[in-house]
Amino acid sequence: RFWKSEEDADKLAAYNTLYQCLVTLSKLLAPR
């Protein structure tokens, strides 16, 4: 069984979600 590709995909999805959260959070906290 080869898990590497699935792990990479999960990692990429996790980083993407985290990035989106940080961007949204920074927009909410940024002074207007």
N, C-alpha and C positions, 0 to 999 in steps of 0.2 A: 504493500500500500504506500502511496505517496501523498504525504500531507502538506508538503512544502507550499504548493500553489494555493491550497485552501488557507493555510496560515497567513501567507502573504496577503491574500484578499481580505481576510478578517482584519489584519493589522492595518491595511490601507483604509478600510471602512472605518475602523476605530479612530485612526488619526484624522480622517476627514470629518467625522462627527465632532471630535474634540476641537478641531480647527474652527468649525462652524460655530460651536458654542462660544469659543473665545472671541470670535469676531462679533457675534451678537452681543456678548457681555460687554465688550469694549465700546460698542456703539451705544449701549444703554447707559454705561457709566461715563461716557465722554461728555464734557461740558458742551452745551449747545450755543 
